Amino acid sequence: MDRELRILALLAQLQRLSPADATTAARLTMRNADGDFIGEALLSDKAVTALTESTLSLNLYLQSEPTAPGTNIDPDLEAEFEEHCLGLDTEYLMAIAEQDPHQAVAAFDEITAEGDL
């Protein structure tokens, strides 16, 4: 059942790519592993282009071999970053983030740009 819910979630996202009144350029049908029809998505030209471009990016990402965190990092760059972040008041930033995440980012940028660490 979990698999079919994921397929329905994908179908819902595909359906949201095109407004209901858009001219249909393509029709995608979704079937489960047994071939049973689940649904379809009508796509506009703009949606086909966006989906093609995003799928290309996704394929390139999936074919790459991302580096595991902490490996192949320039030690000088890592030391500089750690030094840059020392003294940040994370409790203050988190309190701001709870109210307004954008304000927290702005506060972080302001603190780090001024060198007030």
C-alpha positions in Angstrom: 0.0 0.0 0.0 2.9 2.4 0.8 4.2 2.1 -2.8 0.8 3.0 -4.3 0.6 6.0 -2.0 4.0 7.2 -3.2 2.8 6.7 -6.8 -0.3 8.8 -6.0 1.8 11.5 -4.4 4.0 11.6 -7.6 0.9 11.8 -9.8 -0.5 14.6 -7.7 2.7 16.6 -8.1 2.7 16.0 -11.9 -0.9 17.1 -12.1 0.0 20.4 -10.3 2.5 21.3 -13.0 -0.2 22.5 -15.4 -3.2 24.7 -14.7 -6.5 23.0 -15.4 -7.2 25.4 -18.3 -3.9 24.9 -20.0 -3.6 23.4 -23.5 -2.5 19.7 -23.1 0.8 18.9 -24.8 1.3 15.5 -23.2 -0.6 13.0 -21.2 1.2 10.8 -18.7 -0.5 7.7 -17.3 0.6 6.0 -14.1 0.3 2.3 -13.6 1.4 0.2 -10.6 3.8 -2.7 -10.9 1.0 -5.1 -12.0 0.0 -2.7 -14.8 -3.2 -1.5 -13.1 -4.2 2.1 -14.1 -3.7 4.5 -11.2 -4.3 7.9 -12.9 -3.0 10.4 -15.5 -1.5 13.8 -15.6 -2.2 16.3 -18.4 0.8 18.5 -19.1 1.2 21.8 -20.8 4.2 22.6 -23.0 5.7 24.6 -20.2 5.2 21.7 -17.8 6.8 19.2 -20.3 9.8 21.5 -20.6 10.2 22.0 -16.8 9.8 18.3 -16.2 12.3 17.3 -18.8 14.9 19.8 -17.4 14.4 18.8 -13.8 14.5 15.1 -14.7 17.8 15.7 -16.5 19.2 17.3 -13.3 17.8 14.4 -11.2 19.5 11.8 -13.5 22.8 13.6 -13.4 22.6 13.7 -9.6 21.7 10.1 -9.3 24.5 9.0 -11.6 27.1 11.0 -9.6 28.9 9.6 -6.6 28.5 12.4 -4.0 31.4 12.7 -1.6 30.5 11.6 1.9 30.5 14.5 4.4 33.9 15.1 6.0 35.9 13.7 3.1 38.0 15.5 0.5 37.6 18.8 2.3 40.4 21.4 2.1 41.8 21.5 5.7 42.6 25.2 5.4 39.1 26.0 4.3 37.6 23.9 7.0 39.7 25.6 9.7 38.7 29.0 8.3 35.0 28.1 8.4 35.3 26.8 12.0 37.1 30.0 13.1 34.4 32.1 11.3 31.6 30.3 13.2 33.2 30.3 16.6 31.3 32.5 19.0 27.9 32.5 17.1 25.0 32.7 19.6 23.1 29.8 18.2 20.4 30.1 20.9 19.7 33.7 19.8 19.6 32.7 16.1 17.2 29.7 16.9 14.9 32.0 18.9 14.7 34.4 15.9 14.2 31.4 13.5 11.2 30.3 15.5 9.5 33.6 14.9 10.8 34.3 11.3 13.3 32.1 9.5 14.1 34.9 7.0 15.0 37.2 9.8 17.3 34.6 11.3 19.2 34.3 8.1 19.5 38.0 7.8 20.8 38.2 11.4 23.3 35.4 10.7 24.5 37.3 7.6 24.7 40.6 9.5 26.7 39.0 12.4 29.1 37.2 10.1 29.6 40.1 7.7 30.4 42.5 10.5 32.9 40.1 12.1 31.1 40.6 15.5 31.9 37.0 16.5 
